[in-house]
Amino acid sequence: MTTHSPQPVRRGRGLTVADAMDPCDYQIADDKTVVQAEDILRGAGVEYLLVRDHDGRCEGLVTRAGLRPFLDRPWDGERTAISATSHQRGPFTWPTMGLSLAAIAMRVKHLSVWPVVDEDGYILGVLTADRATRRLTVAPTA
């Protein structure tokens, strides 16, 4: 659940999250099991999955590292739903948030990936710390 409303973009005020976000092709429902998430992660060769709730809204982000404790005990991984794991949860960023502010927030929160959602909480993509840094260090073209 987000606690602040996204702010409108002010023209001429710099880059926004929308300028640096990437689509996220891999998602999983929060009622799927840890083993199912690991299968997707392994098959897709990715390090994280966005987690959707029963309404399709972003619920969080799960990583391979976060699943590891459950996978060490196979009987847990087969029965444990993603929603029961400790994983990155909101608040999330919005496409209209200033990119430099988002980059600072990611550093403070020690996030390498941050879900980007619309005003209703539906997944739009992800912002990675690497991509944000690269976009901020590239000189704007006139």
N, CA, C and O atoms as CSV, one atom per row, in Angstrom:
chain,resi,resn,atom,element,x,y,z
A,1,MET,N,N,0.835,-1.168,0.000
A,1,MET,CA,C,0.000,0.000,0.000
A,1,MET,C,C,0.882,1.234,0.000
A,1,MET,O,O,1.802,1.340,0.810
A,2,THR,N,N,0.614,2.151,-0.885
A,2,THR,CA,C,1.395,3.377,-0.946
A,2,THR,C,C,0.809,4.392,0.022
A,2,THR,O,O,-0.394,4.382,0.285
A,3,THR,N,N,1.650,5.263,0.547
A,3,THR,CA,C,1.184,6.237,1.530
A,3,THR,C,C,1.143,7.652,0.989
A,3,THR,O,O,0.560,8.536,1.618
A,4,HIS,N,N,1.749,7.885,-0.163
A,4,HIS,CA,C,1.753,9.209,-0.761
A,4,HIS,C,C,1.265,9.109,-2.187
A,4,HIS,O,O,1.476,8.101,-2.863
A,5,SER,N,N,0.611,10.163,-2.637
A,5,SER,CA,C,0.153,10.179,-4.021
A,5,SER,C,C,1.292,10.585,-4.932
A,5,SER,O,O,2.131,11.403,-4.554
A,6,PRO,N,N,1.331,10.016,-6.137
A,6,PRO,CA,C,2.358,10.434,-7.086
A,6,PRO,C,C,2.193,11.913,-7.419
A,6,PRO,O,O,1.076,12.424,-7.500
A,7,GLN,N,N,3.300,12.576,-7.607
A,7,GLN,CA,C,3.263,13.991,-7.950
A,7,GLN,C,C,3.329,14.170,-9.458
A,7,GLN,O,O,4.037,13.423,-10.133
A,8,PRO,N,N,2.603,15.150,-10.005
A,8,PRO,CA,C,2.663,15.361,-11.445
A,8,PRO,C,C,4.047,15.823,-11.880
A,8,PRO,O,O,4.777,16.459,-11.120
A,9,VAL,N,N,4.390,15.489,-13.115
A,9,VAL,CA,C,5.673,15.897,-13.667
A,9,VAL,C,C,5.615,17.393,-13.968
A,9,VAL,O,O,4.639,17.881,-14.538
A,10,ARG,N,N,6.651,18.107,-13.589
A,10,ARG,CA,C,6.766,19.522,-13.934
A,10,ARG,C,C,7.751,19.627,-15.076
A,10,ARG,O,O,8.893,19.180,-14.961
A,11,ARG,N,N,7.327,20.203,-16.158
A,11,ARG,CA,C,8.179,20.327,-17.334
A,11,ARG,C,C,9.457,21.082,-16.995
A,11,ARG,O,O,9.447,22.070,-16.261
A,12,GLY,N,N,10.564,20.580,-17.556
A,12,GLY,CA,C,11.844,21.245,-17.360
A,12,GLY,C,C,12.494,20.953,-16.027
A,12,GLY,O,O,13.505,21.573,-15.698
A,13,ARG,N,N,11.957,20.040,-15.253
A,13,ARG,CA,C,12.511,19.751,-13.927
A,13,ARG,C,C,13.402,18.521,-13.910
A,13,ARG,O,O,13.749,18.053,-12.825
A,14,GLY,N,N,13.786,17.978,-15.043
A,14,GLY,CA,C,14.716,16.860,-15.055
A,14,GLY,C,C,14.061,15.530,-15.359
A,14,GLY,O,O,12.885,15.445,-15.712
A,15,LEU,N,N,14.863,14.508,-15.209
A,15,LEU,CA,C,14.423,13.155,-15.523
A,15,LEU,C,C,13.492,12.596,-14.456
A,15,LEU,O,O,13.574,12.957,-13.282
A,16,THR,N,N,12.608,11.709,-14.889
A,16,THR,CA,C,11.712,11.019,-13.974
A,16,THR,C,C,12.002,9.521,-14.026
A,16,THR,O,O,12.776,9.057,-14.864
A,17,VAL,N,N,11.386,8.786,-13.141
A,17,VAL,CA,C,11.523,7.332,-13.122
A,17,VAL,C,C,11.102,6.750,-14.470
A,17,VAL,O,O,11.703,5.785,-14.942
A,18,ALA,N,N,10.078,7.326,-15.090
A,18,ALA,CA,C,9.610,6.835,-16.392
A,18,ALA,C,C,10.713,6.873,-17.447
A,18,ALA,O,O,10.709,6.063,-18.374
A,19,ASP,N,N,11.649,7.798,-17.317
A,19,ASP,CA,C,12.750,7.911,-18.272
A,19,ASP,C,C,13.782,6.785,-18.120
A,19,ASP,O,O,14.595,6.568,-19.018
A,20,ALA,N,N,13.751,6.077,-17.000
A,20,ALA,CA,C,14.782,5.062,-16.741
A,20,ALA,C,C,14.224,3.678,-16.432
A,20,ALA,O,O,14.989,2.720,-16.318
A,21,MET,N,N,12.911,3.555,-16.295
A,21,MET,CA,C,12.369,2.250,-15.908
A,21,MET,C,C,12.401,1.267,-17.072
A,21,MET,O,O,12.389,1.648,-18.242
A,22,ASP,N,N,12.441,-0.003,-16.710
A,22,ASP,CA,C,12.421,-1.102,-17.666
A,22,ASP,C,C,11.137,-1.892,-17.471
A,22,ASP,O,O,10.575,-1.906,-16.376
A,23,PRO,N,N,10.670,-2.550,-18.527
A,23,PRO,CA,C,9.527,-3.441,-18.334
A,23,PRO,C,C,9.957,-4.632,-17.478
A,23,PRO,O,O,11.138,-4.976,-17.426
A,24,CYS,N,N,9.014,-5.238,-16.828
A,24,CYS,CA,C,9.318,-6.442,-16.051
A,24,CYS,C,C,8.495,-7.586,-16.630
A,24,CYS,O,O,7.279,-7.656,-16.450
A,25,ASP,N,N,9.177,-8.466,-17.318
A,25,ASP,CA,C,8.495,-9.557,-17.999
A,25,ASP,C,C,8.139,-10.710,-17.074
A,25,ASP,O,O,7.308,-11.546,-17.429
A,26,TYR,N,N,8.737,-10.773,-15.916
A,26,TYR,CA,C,8.542,-11.930,-15.045
A,26,TYR,C,C,7.863,-11.524,-13.747
A,26,TYR,O,O,8.388,-10.728,-12.968
A,27,GLN,N,N,6.685,-12.091,-13.540
A,27,GLN,CA,C,5.879,-11.821,-12.362
A,27,GLN,C,C,5.320,-13.136,-11.847
A,27,GLN,O,O,5.293,-14.138,-12.563
A,28,ILE,N,N,4.873,-13.120,-10.592
A,28,ILE,CA,C,4.274,-14.313,-10.005
A,28,ILE,C,C,3.167,-13.880,-9.052
A,28,ILE,O,O,3.267,-12.837,-8.405
A,29,ALA,N,N,2.119,-14.681,-8.969
A,29,ALA,CA,C,1.027,-14.416,-8.030
A,29,ALA,C,C,1.479,-14.756,-6.616
A,29,ALA,O,O,2.262,-15.684,-6.413
A,30,ASP,N,N,0.984,-14.005,-5.648
A,30,ASP,CA,C,1.437,-14.201,-4.268
A,30,ASP,C,C,0.983,-15.513,-3.643
A,30,ASP,O,O,1.481,-15.892,-2.583
A,31,ASP,N,N,0.046,-16.216,-4.282
A,31,ASP,CA,C,-0.380,-17.499,-3.737
A,31,ASP,C,C,0.390,-18.689,-4.326
A,31,ASP,O,O,0.142,-19.832,-3.942
A,32,LYS,N,N,1.311,-18.432,-5.242
A,32,LYS,CA,C,2.159,-19.493,-5.796
A,32,LYS,C,C,3.218,-19.868,-4.765
A,32,LYS,O,O,3.503,-19.098,-3.847
A,33,THR,N,N,3.797,-21.054,-4.924
A,33,THR,CA,C,4.747,-21.538,-3.929
A,33,THR,C,C,6.174,-21.073,-4.230
A,33,THR,O,O,6.489,-20.605,-5.324
A,34,VAL,N,N,7.005,-21.223,-3.222
A,34,VAL,CA,C,8.419,-20.899,-3.340
A,34,VAL,C,C,9.064,-21.739,-4.446
A,34,VAL,O,O,9.874,-21.227,-5.218
A,35,VAL,N,N,8.710,-23.015,-4.526
A,35,VAL,CA,C,9.266,-23.886,-5.559
A,35,VAL,C,C,8.867,-23.394,-6.955
A,35,VAL,O,O,9.689,-23.413,-7.871
A,36,GLN,N,N,7.621,-22.957,-7.125
A,36,GLN,CA,C,7.184,-22.430,-8.417
A,36,GLN,C,C,7.965,-21.167,-8.777
A,36,GLN,O,O,8.338,-20.975,-9.934
A,37,ALA,N,N,8.210,-20.311,-7.795
A,37,ALA,CA,C,8.986,-19.090,-8.040
A,37,ALA,C,C,10.419,-19.443,-8.447
A,37,ALA,O,O,10.970,-18.845,-9.370
A,38,GLU,N,N,11.012,-20.406,-7.762
A,38,GLU,CA,C,12.371,-20.819,-8.089
A,38,GLU,C,C,12.435,-21.387,-9.509
A,38,GLU,O,O,13.400,-21.138,-10.231
A,39,ASP,N,N,11.429,-22.137,-9.904
A,39,ASP,CA,C,11.386,-22.676,-11.270
A,39,ASP,C,C,11.384,-21.551,-12.302
A,39,ASP,O,O,12.080,-21.637,-13.313
A,40,ILE,N,N,10.613,-20.506,-12.056
A,40,ILE,CA,C,10.560,-19.371,-12.978
A,40,ILE,C,C,11.899,-18.640,-12.994
A,40,ILE,O,O,12.425,-18.320,-14.059
A,41,LEU,N,N,12.443,-18.380,-11.813
A,41,LEU,CA,C,13.735,-17.687,-11.717
A,41,LEU,C,C,14.821,-18.449,-12.469
A,41,LEU,O,O,15.581,-17.861,-13.239
A,42,ARG,N,N,14.888,-19.733,-12.245
A,42,ARG,CA,C,15.912,-20.551,-12.889
A,42,ARG,C,C,15.679,-20.616,-14.407
A,42,ARG,O,O,16.611,-20.424,-15.188
A,43,GLY,N,N,14.445,-20.883,-14.814
A,43,GLY,CA,C,14.129,-21.019,-16.234
A,43,GLY,C,C,14.347,-19.738,-17.018
A,43,GLY,O,O,14.787,-19.774,-18.167
A,44,ALA,N,N,14.039,-18.599,-16.396
A,44,ALA,CA,C,14.185,-17.306,-17.070
A,44,ALA,C,C,15.582,-16.721,-16.912
A,44,ALA,O,O,15.952,-15.791,-17.628
A,45,GLY,N,N,16.357,-17.261,-15.980
A,45,GLY,CA,C,17.697,-16.732,-15.742
A,45,GLY,C,C,17.685,-15.331,-15.153
A,45,GLY,O,O,18.546,-14.510,-15.471
A,46,VAL,N,N,16.698,-15.057,-14.286
A,46,VAL,CA,C,16.588,-13.741,-13.658
A,46,VAL,C,C,16.814,-13.871,-12.152
A,46,VAL,O,O,16.741,-14.967,-11.596
A,47,GLU,N,N,17.084,-12.759,-11.513
A,47,GLU,CA,C,17.376,-12.758,-10.078
A,47,GLU,C,C,16.181,-12.344,-9.220
A,47,GLU,O,O,16.224,-12.500,-8.000
A,48,TYR,N,N,15.116,-11.821,-9.830
A,48,TYR,CA,C,13.964,-11.357,-9.060
A,48,TYR,C,C,12.676,-11.541,-9.854
A,48,TYR,O,O,12.695,-11.639,-11.081
A,49,LEU,N,N,11.564,-11.586,-9.135
A,49,LEU,CA,C,10.228,-11.614,-9.712
A,49,LEU,C,C,9.381,-10.582,-8.995
A,49,LEU,O,O,9.486,-10.429,-7.778
A,50,LEU,N,N,8.544,-9.872,-9.736
A,50,LEU,CA,C,7.561,-9.025,-9.090
A,50,LEU,C,C,6.412,-9.912,-8.639
A,50,LEU,O,O,6.043,-10.866,-9.325
A,51,VAL,N,N,5.854,-9.591,-7.487
A,51,VAL,CA,C,4.783,-10.383,-6.901
A,51,VAL,C,C,3.477,-9.587,-7.013
A,51,VAL,O,O,3.404,-8.422,-6.624
A,52,ARG,N,N,2.431,-10.264,-7.566
A,52,ARG,CA,C,1.098,-9.660,-7.712
A,52,ARG,C,C,0.161,-10.246,-6.662
A,52,ARG,O,O,0.268,-11.421,-6.310
A,53,ASP,N,N,-0.757,-9.420,-6.166
A,53,ASP,CA,C,-1.777,-9.944,-5.262
A,53,ASP,C,C,-2.947,-10.491,-6.079
A,53,ASP,O,O,-2.882,-10.530,-7.307
A,54,HIS,N,N,-4.015,-10.912,-5.403
A,54,HIS,CA,C,-5.148,-11.525,-6.103
A,54,HIS,C,C,-5.880,-10.562,-7.032
A,54,HIS,O,O,-6.616,-11.003,-7.916
A,55,ASP,N,N,-5.694,-9.263,-6.850
A,55,ASP,CA,C,-6.306,-8.265,-7.740
A,55,ASP,C,C,-5.375,-7.850,-8.873
A,55,ASP,O,O,-5.766,-7.054,-9.728
A,56,GLY,N,N,-4.149,-8.374,-8.897
A,56,GLY,CA,C,-3.191,-8.025,-9.935
A,56,GLY,C,C,-2.324,-6.823,-9.598
A,56,GLY,O,O,-1.533,-6.377,-10.429
A,57,ARG,N,N,-2.463,-6.293,-8.388
A,57,ARG,CA,C,-1.644,-5.154,-7.976
A,57,ARG,C,C,-0.297,-5.643,-7.449
A,57,ARG,O,O,-0.158,-6.783,-7.007
A,58,CYS,N,N,0.682,-4.757,-7.509
A,58,CYS,CA,C,2.015,-5.106,-7.032
A,58,CYS,C,C,1.995,-5.310,-5.522
A,58,CYS,O,O,1.528,-4.459,-4.765
A,59,GLU,N,N,2.505,-6.443,-5.113
A,59,GLU,CA,C,2.577,-6.795,-3.703
A,59,GLU,C,C,4.012,-6.741,-3.209
A,59,GLU,O,O,4.259,-6.620,-2.009
A,60,GLY,N,N,4.963,-6.830,-4.142
A,60,GLY,CA,C,6.348,-6.792,-3.727
A,60,GLY,C,C,7.278,-7.380,-4.758
A,60,GLY,O,O,6.944,-7.491,-5.938
A,61,LEU,N,N,8.449,-7.753,-4.291
A,61,LEU,CA,C,9.485,-8.291,-5.150
A,61,LEU,C,C,10.203,-9.392,-4.384
A,61,LEU,O,O,10.590,-9.197,-3.232
A,62,VAL,N,N,10.381,-10.543,-5.016
A,62,VAL,CA,C,11.055,-11.662,-4.376
A,62,VAL,C,C,12.336,-11.971,-5.153
A,62,VAL,O,O,12.368,-11.895,-6.381
A,63,THR,N,N,13.384,-12.318,-4.415
A,63,THR,CA,C,14.677,-12.609,-5.032
A,63,THR,C,C,15.088,-14.053,-4.750
A,63,THR,O,O,14.535,-14.719,-3.875
A,64,ARG,N,N,16.069,-14.511,-5.515
A,64,ARG,CA,C,16.621,-15.854,-5.264
A,64,ARG,C,C,17.146,-15.952,-3.833
A,64,ARG,O,O,16.909,-16.939,-3.137
A,65,ALA,N,N,17.854,-14.924,-3.411
A,65,ALA,CA,C,18.418,-14.932,-2.054
A,65,ALA,C,C,17.323,-15.030,-0.999
A,65,ALA,O,O,17.496,-15.707,0.015
A,66,GLY,N,N,16.215,-14.370,-1.228
A,66,GLY,CA,C,15.108,-14.421,-0.276
A,66,GLY,C,C,14.423,-15.772,-0.207
A,66,GLY,O,O,13.841,-16.128,0.817
A,67,LEU,N,N,14.491,-16.521,-1.290
A,67,LEU,CA,C,13.873,-17.849,-1.334
A,67,LEU,C,C,14.778,-18.942,-0.772
A,67,LEU,O,O,14.304,-20.011,-0.389
A,68,ARG,N,N,16.071,-18.673,-0.723
A,68,ARG,CA,C,17.056,-19.688,-0.344
A,68,ARG,C,C,16.733,-20.407,0.970
A,68,ARG,O,O,16.849,-21.632,1.014
A,69,PRO,N,N,16.334,-19.711,2.045
A,69,PRO,CA,C,16.043,-20.440,3.292
A,69,PRO,C,C,14.924,-21.476,3.142
A,69,PRO,O,O,14.952,-22.519,3.796
A,70,PHE,N,N,13.952,-21.194,2.295
A,70,PHE,CA,C,12.845,-22.125,2.093
A,70,PHE,C,C,13.262,-23.287,1.198
A,70,PHE,O,O,12.777,-24.408,1.354
A,71,LEU,N,N,14.152,-23.012,0.272
A,71,LEU,CA,C,14.597,-24.053,-0.652
A,71,LEU,C,C,15.575,-25.021,0.003
A,71,LEU,O,O,15.747,-26.147,-0.464
A,72,ASP,N,N,16.214,-24.584,1.084
A,72,ASP,CA,C,17.109,-25.468,1.822
A,72,ASP,C,C,16.328,-26.583,2.521
A,72,ASP,O,O,16.889,-27.626,2.856
A,73,ARG,N,N,15.032,-26.355,2.737
A,73,ARG,CA,C,14.145,-27.354,3.334
A,73,ARG,C,C,13.014,-27.600,2.334
A,73,ARG,O,O,11.984,-26.928,2.397
A,74,PRO,N,N,13.188,-28.541,1.422
A,74,PRO,CA,C,12.235,-28.746,0.323
A,74,PRO,C,C,10.774,-28.858,0.746
A,74,PRO,O,O,9.891,-28.387,0.029
A,75,TRP,N,N,10.503,-29.468,1.889
A,75,TRP,CA,C,9.111,-29.601,2.313
A,75,TRP,C,C,8.485,-28.235,2.579
A,75,TRP,O,O,7.276,-28.075,2.413
A,76,ASP,N,N,9.289,-27.237,2.994
A,76,ASP,CA,C,8.774,-25.882,3.183
A,76,ASP,C,C,8.503,-25.215,1.844
A,76,ASP,O,O,7.462,-24.583,1.662
A,77,GLY,N,N,9.422,-25.351,0.916
A,77,GLY,CA,C,9.302,-24.690,-0.382
A,77,GLY,C,C,8.104,-25.147,-1.182
A,77,GLY,O,O,7.522,-24.375,-1.946
A,78,GLU,N,N,7.738,-26.402,-1.006
A,78,GLU,CA,C,6.590,-26.935,-1.745
A,78,GLU,C,C,5.263,-26.480,-1.167
A,78,GLU,O,O,4.248,-26.499,-1.863
A,79,ARG,N,N,5.253,-26.073,0.088
A,79,ARG,CA,C,3.995,-25.676,0.734
A,79,ARG,C,C,3.903,-24.184,1.011
A,79,ARG,O,O,2.805,-23.668,1.218
A,80,THR,N,N,5.005,-23.494,1.021
A,80,THR,CA,C,5.017,-22.092,1.421
A,80,THR,C,C,4.671,-21.186,0.258
A,80,THR,O,O,5.306,-21.237,-0.795
A,81,ALA,N,N,3.657,-20.356,0.456
A,81,ALA,CA,C,3.266,-19.379,-0.563
A,81,ALA,C,C,4.231,-18.192,-0.520
A,81,ALA,O,O,4.783,-17.861,0.530
A,82,ILE,N,N,4.420,-17.568,-1.661
A,82,ILE,CA,C,5.285,-16.392,-1.751
A,82,ILE,C,C,4.846,-15.318,-0.748
A,82,ILE,O,O,5.689,-14.642,-0.159
A,83,SER,N,N,3.544,-15.162,-0.554
A,83,SER,CA,C,3.040,-14.144,0.373
A,83,SER,C,C,3.524,-14.366,1.803
A,83,SER,O,O,3.542,-13.427,2.599
A,84,ALA,N,N,3.917,-15.595,2.141
A,84,ALA,CA,C,4.382,-15.907,3.494
A,84,ALA,C,C,5.882,-15.706,3.669
A,84,ALA,O,O,6.395,-15.863,4.777
A,85,THR,N,N,6.588,-15.366,2.609
A,85,THR,CA,C,8.028,-15.155,2.706
A,85,THR,C,C,8.312,-13.698,3.035
A,85,THR,O,O,7.476,-12.821,2.820
A,86,SER,N,N,9.501,-13.459,3.556
A,86,SER,CA,C,9.892,-12.064,3.763
A,86,SER,C,C,10.528,-11.598,2.462
A,86,SER,O,O,11.564,-12.111,2.037
A,87,HIS,N,N,9.896,-10.631,1.851
A,87,HIS,CA,C,10.384,-10.088,0.594
A,87,HIS,C,C,10.130,-8.591,0.565
A,87,HIS,O,O,9.395,-8.053,1.393
A,88,GLN,N,N,10.746,-7.935,-0.394
A,88,GLN,CA,C,10.606,-6.486,-0.501
A,88,GLN,C,C,9.142,-6.137,-0.738
A,88,GLN,O,O,8.515,-6.648,-1.666
A,89,ARG,N,N,8.611,-5.276,0.096
A,89,ARG,CA,C,7.224,-4.805,-0.035
A,89,ARG,C,C,7.238,-3.294,-0.177
A,89,ARG,O,O,8.292,-2.668,-0.065
A,90,GLY,N,N,6.079,-2.704,-0.424
A,90,GLY,CA,C,5.975,-1.270,-0.667
A,90,GLY,C,C,6.480,-0.436,0.492
A,90,GLY,O,O,6.838,-0.981,1.536
A,91,PRO,N,N,6.516,0.859,0.328
A,91,PRO,CA,C,5.978,1.591,-0.821
A,91,PRO,C,C,6.864,1.443,-2.057
A,91,PRO,O,O,8.059,1.161,-1.967
A,92,PHE,N,N,6.241,1.641,-3.193
A,92,PHE,CA,C,6.932,1.522,-4.465
A,92,PHE,C,C,7.073,2.904,-5.085
A,92,PHE,O,O,6.548,3.885,-4.558
A,93,THR,N,N,7.779,2.976,-6.200
A,93,THR,CA,C,7.955,4.262,-6.856
A,93,THR,C,C,6.917,4.426,-7.969
A,93,THR,O,O,6.283,3.462,-8.400
A,94,TRP,N,N,6.764,5.656,-8.413
A,94,TRP,CA,C,5.840,6.001,-9.490
A,94,TRP,C,C,6.624,6.516,-10.680
A,94,TRP,O,O,7.753,6.978,-10.516
A,95,PRO,N,N,6.060,6.449,-11.857
A,95,PRO,CA,C,6.784,6.918,-13.041
A,95,PRO,C,C,7.046,8.420,-13.024
A,95,PRO,O,O,7.961,8.891,-13.700
A,96,THR,N,N,6.263,9.176,-12.269
A,96,THR,CA,C,6.416,10.630,-12.237
A,96,THR,C,C,7.400,11.132,-11.181
A,96,THR,O,O,7.689,12.327,-11.117
A,97,MET,N,N,7.907,10.235,-10.368
A,97,MET,CA,C,8.871,10.629,-9.331
A,97,MET,C,C,10.172,11.066,-9.991
A,97,MET,O,O,10.588,10.470,-10.985
A,98,GLY,N,N,10.807,12.079,-9.465
A,98,GLY,CA,C,12.090,12.529,-9.981
A,98,GLY,C,C,13.124,11.416,-9.876
A,98,GLY,O,O,13.227,10.753,-8.844
A,99,LEU,N,N,13.880,11.214,-10.935
A,99,LEU,CA,C,14.848,10.123,-10.969
A,99,LEU,C,C,15.943,10.304,-9.926
A,99,LEU,O,O,16.362,9.330,-9.302
A,100,SER,N,N,16.405,11.511,-9.729
A,100,SER,CA,C,17.459,11.712,-8.726
A,100,SER,C,C,16.940,11.404,-7.320
A,100,SER,O,O,17.674,10.844,-6.505
A,101,LEU,N,N,15.704,11.756,-7.029
A,101,LEU,CA,C,15.109,11.432,-5.734
A,101,LEU,C,C,14.945,9.916,-5.578
A,101,LEU,O,O,15.209,9.369,-4.507
A,102,ALA,N,N,14.513,9.248,-6.635
A,102,ALA,CA,C,14.369,7.791,-6.601
A,102,ALA,C,C,15.719,7.121,-6.367
A,102,ALA,O,O,15.814,6.157,-5.607
A,103,ALA,N,N,16.760,7.628,-7.018
A,103,ALA,CA,C,18.099,7.055,-6.851
A,103,ALA,C,C,18.584,7.209,-5.408
A,103,ALA,O,O,19.200,6.298,-4.854
A,104,ILE,N,N,18.307,8.349,-4.813
A,104,ILE,CA,C,18.674,8.572,-3.412
A,104,ILE,C,C,17.907,7.610,-2.511
A,104,ILE,O,O,18.489,6.997,-1.616
A,105,ALA,N,N,16.614,7.479,-2.744
A,105,ALA,CA,C,15.787,6.572,-1.939
A,105,ALA,C,C,16.283,5.134,-2.061
A,105,ALA,O,O,16.309,4.399,-1.074
A,106,MET,N,N,16.673,4.736,-3.255
A,106,MET,CA,C,17.173,3.379,-3.452
A,106,MET,C,C,18.473,3.160,-2.682
A,106,MET,O,O,18.681,2.098,-2.096
A,107,ARG,N,N,19.352,4.173,-2.686
A,107,ARG,CA,C,20.604,4.048,-1.926
A,107,ARG,C,C,20.316,3.930,-0.433
A,107,ARG,O,O,20.892,3.083,0.249
A,108,VAL,N,N,19.428,4.777,0.072
A,108,VAL,CA,C,19.105,4.773,1.493
A,108,VAL,C,C,18.481,3.438,1.909
A,108,VAL,O,O,18.783,2.909,2.978
A,109,LYS,N,N,17.608,2.903,1.054
A,109,LYS,CA,C,16.919,1.640,1.359
A,109,LYS,C,C,17.723,0.408,0.945
A,109,LYS,O,O,17.284,-0.720,1.169
A,110,HIS,N,N,18.888,0.614,0.346
A,110,HIS,CA,C,19.738,-0.483,-0.137
A,110,HIS,C,C,18.989,-1.369,-1.137
A,110,HIS,O,O,19.025,-2.596,-1.040
A,111,LEU,N,N,18.311,-0.735,-2.097
A,111,LEU,CA,C,17.563,-1.453,-3.120
A,111,LEU,C,C,18.333,-1.469,-4.423
A,111,LEU,O,O,18.847,-0.438,-4.856
A,112,SER,N,N,18.416,-2.615,-5.044
A,112,SER,CA,C,19.008,-2.680,-6.382
A,112,SER,C,C,17.921,-2.662,-7.446
A,112,SER,O,O,18.182,-2.305,-8.595
A,113,VAL,N,N,16.698,-3.047,-7.070
A,113,VAL,CA,C,15.541,-3.037,-7.965
A,113,VAL,C,C,14.352,-2.503,-7.188
A,113,VAL,O,O,14.142,-2.869,-6.032
A,114,TRP,N,N,13.563,-1.626,-7.831
A,114,TRP,CA,C,12.398,-1.040,-7.176
A,114,TRP,C,C,11.214,-1.112,-8.128
A,114,TRP,O,O,11.297,-0.574,-9.232
A,115,PRO,N,N,10.112,-1.758,-7.743
A,115,PRO,CA,C,8.943,-1.807,-8.611
A,115,PRO,C,C,8.373,-0.409,-8.886
A,115,PRO,O,O,8.363,0.458,-8.011
A,116,VAL,N,N,7.904,-0.215,-10.110
A,116,VAL,CA,C,7.252,1.032,-10.515
A,116,VAL,C,C,5.778,0.699,-10.723
A,116,VAL,O,O,5.445,-0.220,-11.473
A,117,VAL,N,N,4.897,1.445,-10.060
A,117,VAL,CA,C,3.462,1.178,-10.138
A,117,VAL,C,C,2.702,2.431,-10.550
A,117,VAL,O,O,3.202,3.550,-10.432
A,118,ASP,N,N,1.471,2.218,-11.038
A,118,ASP,CA,C,0.617,3.361,-11.355
A,118,ASP,C,C,-0.128,3.793,-10.090
A,118,ASP,O,O,0.104,3.249,-9.010
A,119,GLU,N,N,-1.019,4.766,-10.230
A,119,GLU,CA,C,-1.739,5.311,-9.075
A,119,GLU,C,C,-2.604,4.276,-8.368
A,119,GLU,O,O,-2.928,4.439,-7.191
A,120,ASP,N,N,-2.979,3.214,-9.073
A,120,ASP,CA,C,-3.811,2.170,-8.481
A,120,ASP,C,C,-3.010,0.980,-7.983
A,120,ASP,O,O,-3.584,0.015,-7.479
A,121,GLY,N,N,-1.690,1.038,-8.119
A,121,GLY,CA,C,-0.834,-0.029,-7.612
A,121,GLY,C,C,-0.522,-1.135,-8.598
A,121,GLY,O,O,0.060,-2.153,-8.224
A,122,TYR,N,N,-0.905,-0.948,-9.871
A,122,TYR,CA,C,-0.604,-1.962,-10.877
A,122,TYR,C,C,0.818,-1.793,-11.405
A,122,TYR,O,O,1.308,-0.673,-11.550
A,123,ILE,N,N,1.462,-2.902,-11.686
A,123,ILE,CA,C,2.858,-2.915,-12.102
A,123,ILE,C,C,3.035,-2.286,-13.481
A,123,ILE,O,O,2.353,-2.650,-14.439
A,124,LEU,N,N,3.963,-1.336,-13.560
A,124,LEU,CA,C,4.334,-0.727,-14.836
A,124,LEU,C,C,5.709,-1.195,-15.296
A,124,LEU,O,O,5.974,-1.270,-16.496
A,125,GLY,N,N,6.578,-1.507,-14.346
A,125,GLY,CA,C,7.942,-1.920,-14.667
A,125,GLY,C,C,8.794,-1.895,-13.420
A,125,GLY,O,O,8.293,-1.968,-12.298
A,126,VAL,N,N,10.098,-1.791,-13.640
A,126,VAL,CA,C,11.042,-1.728,-12.527
A,126,VAL,C,C,12.091,-0.656,-12.805
A,126,VAL,O,O,12.395,-0.338,-13.954
A,127,LEU,N,N,12.623,-0.119,-11.741
A,127,LEU,CA,C,13.759,0.792,-11.811
A,127,LEU,C,C,14.923,0.079,-11.154
A,127,LEU,O,O,14.826,-0.350,-10.004
A,128,THR,N,N,16.021,-0.049,-11.876
A,128,THR,CA,C,17.214,-0.644,-11.272
A,128,THR,C,C,18.180,0.474,-10.899
A,128,THR,O,O,18.223,1.520,-11.545
A,129,ALA,N,N,18.941,0.234,-9.858
A,129,ALA,CA,C,19.902,1.229,-9.401
A,129,ALA,C,C,20.932,1.522,-10.495
A,129,ALA,O,O,21.310,2.675,-10.700
A,130,ASP,N,N,21.379,0.488,-11.190
A,130,ASP,CA,C,22.358,0.681,-12.263
A,130,ASP,C,C,21.810,1.573,-13.364
A,130,ASP,O,O,22.489,2.493,-13.822
A,131,ARG,N,N,20.592,1.304,-13.787
A,131,ARG,CA,C,19.988,2.096,-14.874
A,131,ARG,C,C,19.769,3.543,-14.431
A,131,ARG,O,O,20.018,4.468,-15.204
A,132,ALA,N,N,19.312,3.745,-13.209
A,132,ALA,CA,C,19.106,5.105,-12.703
A,132,ALA,C,C,20.422,5.872,-12.684
A,132,ALA,O,O,20.480,7.028,-13.105
A,133,THR,N,N,21.476,5.229,-12.197
A,133,THR,CA,C,22.792,5.876,-12.137
A,133,THR,C,C,23.288,6.242,-13.534
A,133,THR,O,O,23.784,7.346,-13.759
A,134,ARG,N,N,23.147,5.294,-14.475
A,134,ARG,CA,C,23.584,5.571,-15.854
A,134,ARG,C,C,22.811,6.725,-16.459
A,134,ARG,O,O,23.402,7.584,-17.114
A,135,ARG,N,N,21.498,6.767,-16.254
A,135,ARG,CA,C,20.694,7.854,-16.832
A,135,ARG,C,C,21.049,9.209,-16.208
A,135,ARG,O,O,21.035,10.236,-16.887
A,136,LEU,N,N,21.359,9.200,-14.944
A,136,LEU,CA,C,21.685,10.457,-14.261
A,136,LEU,C,C,23.083,10.964,-14.622
A,136,LEU,O,O,23.336,12.165,-14.539
A,137,THR,N,N,23.987,10.080,-15.018
A,137,THR,CA,C,25.330,10.513,-15.339
A,137,THR,C,C,25.494,10.889,-16.815
A,137,THR,O,O,26.487,11.514,-17.188
A,138,VAL,N,N,24.534,10.515,-17.645
A,138,VAL,CA,C,24.584,10.889,-19.069
A,138,VAL,C,C,24.112,12.319,-19.182
A,138,VAL,O,O,23.048,12.674,-18.674
A,139,ALA,N,N,24.899,13.136,-19.844
A,139,ALA,CA,C,24.533,14.542,-20.030
A,139,ALA,C,C,23.295,14.626,-20.919
A,139,ALA,O,O,23.232,13.954,-21.948
A,140,PRO,N,N,22.311,15.441,-20.538
A,140,PRO,CA,C,21.131,15.595,-21.370
A,140,PRO,C,C,21.464,16.258,-22.706
A,140,PRO,O,O,22.347,17.112,-22.790
A,141,THR,N,N,20.752,15.854,-23.727
A,141,THR,CA,C,20.957,16.484,-25.033
A,141,THR,C,C,19.973,17.617,-25.209
A,141,THR,O,O,18.838,17.553,-24.737
A,142,ALA,N,N,20.413,18.642,-25.883
A,142,ALA,CA,C,19.556,19.824,-26.049
A,142,ALA,C,C,18.768,19.751,-27.316
A,142,ALA,O,O,17.996,20.661,-27.616
